[in-house]
Amino acid sequence: MGSFKGSWWHIIFNGGESTMSRDEDIKQAILDYGSKGAKTKFYFKDMLAGVKKVIPDAGASEVKGVASKLVADGIMEYFSTGSSTMYGVKGRGISAEESGDTGGEN
């Protein structure tokens, strides 16, 4: 089976054994960045820089897609500062609900 680079569900094979896909690597880098830093909420550009330390060739749209999937899956959440949207790992720091952030809804 070949690699379908760029597709969400691609699988990379190494010597016949399945390894973590690129998206899984990016997911882990995002969660490591969000879980281990002193800050519990962070801007996308800072998260991207953290991912690039681990995966230097990761593209912004690639990281944004994985981060959006993490939000959709309830692993991460958006946090609005009023003028900007930040990301956070759910359960770490003040949640969107505790802060009164409605995610843009009234």
Backbone as CSV, one residue per row, in Angstrom:
resi,resn,N_x,N_y,N_z,CA_x,CA_y,CA_z,C_x,C_y,C_z
1,MET,0.854,-1.171,0.000,0.000,0.000,0.000,0.896,1.228,0.000
2,GLY,0.557,2.214,-0.812,1.376,3.411,-0.924,0.964,4.477,0.065
3,SER,1.742,5.542,0.076,1.441,6.672,0.951,0.656,7.707,0.169
4,PHE,-0.392,8.233,0.746,-1.174,9.295,0.143,-0.881,10.571,0.897
5,LYS,0.302,11.110,0.636,0.762,12.285,1.361,-0.206,13.444,1.185
6,GLY,-0.559,14.065,2.286,-1.437,15.203,2.267,-2.879,14.848,2.585
7,SER,-3.245,13.574,2.439,-4.609,13.212,2.779,-4.699,12.979,4.278
8,TRP,-5.896,13.193,4.817,-6.089,13.085,6.259,-5.831,11.679,6.759
9,TRP,-6.165,10.683,5.993,-6.107,9.307,6.473,-4.908,8.533,5.943
10,HIS,-3.897,9.221,5.424,-2.775,8.480,4.862,-2.020,7.712,5.947
11,ILE,-1.460,6.625,5.532,-0.662,5.800,6.436,0.707,5.631,5.810
12,ILE,1.722,5.779,6.610,3.081,5.625,6.124,3.589,4.258,6.570
13,PHE,4.105,3.497,5.646,4.641,2.183,5.979,6.158,2.229,5.929
14,ASN,6.781,1.604,6.897,8.232,1.561,6.983,8.645,0.101,7.082
15,GLY,9.149,-0.451,5.987,9.583,-1.845,6.008,8.430,-2.813,6.242
16,GLY,7.234,-2.465,5.804,6.089,-3.347,5.971,5.346,-3.155,7.278
17,GLU,5.929,-2.428,8.238,5.255,-2.194,9.512,4.669,-0.789,9.516
18,SER,3.457,-0.699,9.975,2.769,0.582,10.024,3.378,1.453,11.121
19,THR,3.610,2.729,10.801,4.097,3.699,11.791,3.039,4.774,11.956
20,MET,3.210,5.632,12.948,2.256,6.715,13.141,2.211,7.581,11.891
21,SER,1.040,7.984,11.500,0.902,8.863,10.347,1.421,10.256,10.702
22,ARG,1.622,11.042,9.685,2.097,12.414,9.896,1.107,13.192,10.761
23,ASP,-0.190,13.016,10.493,-1.187,13.716,11.297,-1.103,13.308,12.766
24,GLU,-0.844,12.045,13.022,-0.692,11.579,14.411,0.547,12.205,15.048
25,ASP,1.622,12.338,14.267,2.833,12.990,14.777,2.549,14.454,15.127
26,ILE,1.822,15.136,14.245,1.474,16.539,14.488,0.549,16.643,15.696
27,LYS,-0.420,15.739,15.785,-1.340,15.724,16.930,-0.559,15.597,18.225
28,GLN,0.395,14.677,18.255,1.186,14.478,19.470,2.024,15.708,19.795
29,ALA,2.587,16.348,18.755,3.392,17.557,18.969,2.528,18.692,19.524
30,ILE,1.303,18.820,19.012,0.380,19.846,19.515,0.037,19.583,20.983
31,LEU,-0.310,18.344,21.287,-0.686,18.009,22.666,0.495,18.147,23.622
32,ASP,1.682,17.785,23.171,2.872,17.983,24.008,3.088,19.465,24.277
33,TYR,2.971,20.281,23.223,3.145,21.721,23.387,2.103,22.287,24.355
34,GLY,0.852,21.889,24.180,-0.226,22.421,25.001,-0.252,21.912,26.424
35,SER,0.348,20.753,26.655,0.298,20.134,27.986,1.506,20.434,28.855
36,LYS,2.627,20.754,28.254,3.863,20.855,29.022,4.336,22.270,29.286
37,GLY,3.761,23.243,28.606,4.207,24.619,28.788,3.617,25.257,30.031
38,ALA,4.155,26.405,30.394,3.642,27.133,31.552,2.297,27.765,31.246
39,LYS,2.082,28.141,29.983,0.825,28.775,29.597,-0.205,27.707,29.265
40,THR,-1.444,27.939,29.679,-2.511,26.975,29.417,-3.301,27.331,28.162
41,LYS,-3.209,28.569,27.705,-3.852,29.027,26.476,-2.773,29.626,25.588
42,PHE,-2.886,29.419,24.284,-1.826,29.868,23.392,-2.395,30.209,22.022
43,TYR,-1.708,31.119,21.350,-2.074,31.528,20.007,-1.622,30.465,19.005
44,PHE,-2.292,30.436,17.845,-1.944,29.474,16.818,-0.483,29.606,16.402
45,LYS,-0.002,30.843,16.210,1.376,31.044,15.744,2.390,30.468,16.735
46,ASP,2.082,30.535,18.024,2.989,29.975,19.028,2.938,28.449,19.006
47,MET,1.726,27.899,18.830,1.576,26.451,18.732,2.299,25.942,17.483
48,LEU,2.163,26.657,16.371,2.842,26.273,15.135,4.360,26.257,15.330
49,ALA,4.884,27.272,15.998,6.329,27.319,16.264,6.756,26.133,17.128
50,GLY,5.926,25.753,18.104,6.223,24.599,18.948,6.218,23.300,18.164
51,VAL,5.257,23.164,17.252,5.199,21.960,16.413,6.411,21.911,15.487
52,LYS,6.797,23.062,14.930,7.933,23.114,13.998,9.266,22.757,14.669
53,LYS,9.346,22.892,15.984,10.559,22.460,16.683,10.719,20.951,16.603
54,VAL,9.598,20.238,16.518,9.598,18.776,16.456,9.494,18.289,15.017
55,ILE,8.683,18.978,14.209,8.450,18.605,12.813,8.698,19.854,11.966
56,PRO,9.954,20.111,11.613,10.326,21.366,10.945,9.583,21.661,9.643
57,ASP,9.173,20.646,8.918,8.517,20.898,7.632,6.992,20.926,7.725
58,ALA,6.444,20.956,8.935,4.988,21.015,9.109,4.469,22.357,8.605
59,GLY,3.441,22.305,7.775,2.858,23.522,7.221,1.754,24.056,8.117
60,ALA,1.496,25.349,8.007,0.480,25.991,8.841,-0.902,25.374,8.613
61,SER,-1.264,25.130,7.358,-2.595,24.573,7.092,-2.705,23.141,7.591
62,GLU,-1.610,22.425,7.544,-1.568,21.044,8.050,-1.795,21.025,9.569
63,VAL,-1.105,21.901,10.274,-1.230,21.994,11.738,-2.619,22.513,12.104
64,LYS,-3.121,23.499,11.358,-4.450,24.059,11.619,-5.521,22.982,11.469
65,GLY,-5.390,22.127,10.447,-6.354,21.054,10.236,-6.378,20.062,11.381
66,VAL,-5.198,19.685,11.871,-5.115,18.743,12.992,-5.651,19.401,14.266
67,ALA,-5.308,20.677,14.483,-5.803,21.391,15.670,-7.333,21.500,15.631
68,SER,-7.889,21.767,14.463,-9.348,21.852,14.329,-10.003,20.509,14.628
69,LYS,-9.377,19.426,14.204,-9.897,18.086,14.486,-9.849,17.818,15.994
70,LEU,-8.793,18.249,16.665,-8.692,18.080,18.119,-9.795,18.848,18.843
71,VAL,-10.135,20.038,18.337,-11.235,20.814,18.923,-12.552,20.089,18.678
72,ALA,-12.755,19.624,17.447,-13.999,18.913,17.110,-14.163,17.645,17.939
73,ASP,-13.046,16.984,18.257,-13.078,15.757,19.059,-13.183,16.028,20.560
74,GLY,-13.139,17.313,20.957,-13.279,17.669,22.370,-12.008,17.520,23.186
75,ILE,-10.876,17.365,22.509,-9.596,17.214,23.206,-9.010,18.592,23.519
76,MET,-9.214,19.516,22.588,-8.785,20.898,22.780,-10.012,21.783,22.673
77,GLU,-9.851,23.053,23.050,-10.947,23.998,22.935,-10.425,25.348,22.481
78,TYR,-11.325,26.103,21.870,-11.026,27.485,21.529,-11.284,28.332,22.762
79,PHE,-10.550,29.419,22.895,-10.717,30.349,24.009,-10.609,31.754,23.431
80,SER,-11.659,32.534,23.553,-11.679,33.868,22.990,-11.209,34.890,24.014
81,THR,-10.301,35.755,23.573,-9.835,36.843,24.431,-10.634,38.109,24.167
82,GLY,-11.568,38.039,23.257,-12.335,39.211,22.855,-11.889,39.693,21.492
83,SER,-10.591,39.796,21.293,-10.075,40.241,20.000,-9.355,39.117,19.261
84,SER,-9.006,38.066,19.956,-8.275,36.952,19.350,-8.819,35.627,19.867
85,THR,-8.567,34.601,19.099,-8.941,33.264,19.526,-7.680,32.493,19.857
86,MET,-7.708,31.839,20.994,-6.575,31.045,21.437,-7.002,29.582,21.516
87,TYR,-6.038,28.713,21.658,-6.280,27.284,21.828,-5.884,26.884,23.241
88,GLY,-6.467,25.812,23.731,-6.091,25.250,25.018,-6.466,23.786,25.068
89,VAL,-5.721,23.017,25.840,-6.057,21.609,26.053,-7.167,21.582,27.090
90,LYS,-8.264,20.904,26.764,-9.403,20.845,27.684,-8.975,20.277,29.022
91,GLY,-9.454,20.899,30.109,-9.121,20.439,31.447,-7.860,21.060,32.008
92,ARG,-7.198,21.897,31.221,-5.976,22.551,31.684,-6.230,24.056,31.752
93,GLY,-6.127,24.627,32.939,-6.387,26.053,33.108,-7.874,26.326,33.145
94,ILE,-8.254,27.571,32.948,-9.659,27.974,32.942,-10.288,27.505,31.642
95,SER,-11.436,26.851,31.743,-12.116,26.387,30.542,-12.925,27.525,29.932
96,ALA,-13.341,27.321,28.696,-14.171,28.318,28.024,-15.462,28.533,28.792
97,GLU,-16.047,27.459,29.317,-17.295,27.574,30.065,-17.100,28.377,31.351
98,GLU,-16.018,28.131,32.069,-15.764,28.834,33.332,-15.536,30.326,33.120
99,SER,-14.978,30.672,31.965,-14.681,32.075,31.708,-15.880,32.834,31.176
100,GLY,-16.931,32.081,30.791,-18.107,32.720,30.201,-17.975,32.881,28.701
101,ASP,-16.897,32.343,28.116,-16.684,32.403,26.668,-17.723,31.526,25.976
102,THR,-18.488,32.132,25.070,-19.521,31.372,24.378,-19.078,30.927,22.999
103,GLY,-17.810,31.137,22.667,-17.299,30.735,21.360,-17.918,31.535,20.226
104,GLY,-18.288,32.779,20.491,-18.862,33.638,19.488,-20.385,33.582,19.432
105,GLU,-20.989,32.711,20.229,-22.442,32.617,20.254,-22.985,33.498,21.378
106,ASN,-24.170,34.015,21.188,-24.777,34.859,22.230,-25.701,34.093,23.105
